[in-house]
Amino acid sequence: MWTMNAVNSHYSFKSCENNSKLFQAMFPDSQVAKGYQCGEGKTRYLSTFGLAPYFHSLLKKRVKEESGYVLLFDETLNKHIKMKQLDIFVRCWNGQQVQTEYYASKFLGHAYATTLIDSLEPAMVELGYRRYSLKTP
């Protein structure tokens, strides 16, 4: 629950570093607080490999149930790793409003049109798209 709160509140993972001491001081009579260990590394791990896949699966399920959606992408240079980064977003209805959500990222070398298609197609297939033929005869 703390990891969910940290992600939802946009806390840095570093800010979770001394939480075990904080919770022990806040709840000195609690056995749960005494055994609590969820610092920077564990919070990062839980959000990356626990929460993210779960919410990604909920997004996929919701999009598949829609009658239509829009797949958006943005290609930019990731200055940190010196590669082009392709970010993929999904836009669809969520109740009475249109919502855009992050779906995935791919790292590319040179981004030719065929490279973009090859990078986008797995996300499209995950969302229920069936390729008929994008190549000219």
C-alpha positions, 0 to 999 in steps of 0.5 A: 500500500505504501508503494501505491501511495508513493507512486500515486503521490509522485514521490521519488523512490529515494524519499522512501529510503528511511520509511521503516524508521519513520513507521517504527517511530510513529507506531512503536507498539506495532509488530507490523511496523517493527518488521516493515522494510520497504526502502528505495530499492524495494519500492522501485522493484514493487512499482516496476514489477508489481504495480506496473504490470497489473495496471498495464493489464487493466489498460489492455483489458479496457481497450480491448472492450472498447469499440475503438481506440487511437494508438499514438506515438512519439519518437524522440532522442533519449539523451541519457542512453543516446538512442531514439525512444518511441513512446506509445500511448492509447487514447480511448473512452473512459466513462464519459471522457476521452483519456490518453494513457501511456502504454509502452516504450521502445528504444530504436536505432535509426527509425525508418518507417519499417522500424516504426511499423515493426515496433508498433505492431506488437502493441497493436496485436496486444490490443486486438489488431489483426494485420491484413497487409501494410506492404505494397504489392 
